[in-house]
Amino acid sequence: MTLEDGVPGEAFTIQSIGDSGLKQRLMTMGLIPGTRIEVLRSAPFGDPMAIRIRSYNLALRREDAAKISVQKIS
């Protein structure tokens, strides 16, 4: 499952980040394997989406969210 598939209110644990030009930047912002994240909301047309990671909110394009493998927290 990827973060792109998440809906508001769901919580996930990051499993891995696929190769992309932003991989290093995303990891610098705290998106590292094992980190808990929560989907907060999506823009009206679905792009971008807002997530909560650690102590801050972050907006991600769906294109970038599709490269982040996650596991849903029950």
NORMOUR-V710169 format. One line per field, one symbol per residue. burial: b if it has 16 or more other C-alpha atoms within 10 Angstrom, else e. Layout:
# NORMOUR-V710169
burial: ???
This chain:
# NORMOUR-V710169
burial: ebbbebeeeebbbbbbbeeeeebeebeeeebbeeebbbbbbbeeeeebbbbbbeeeeebbebebbbbbbbbbee
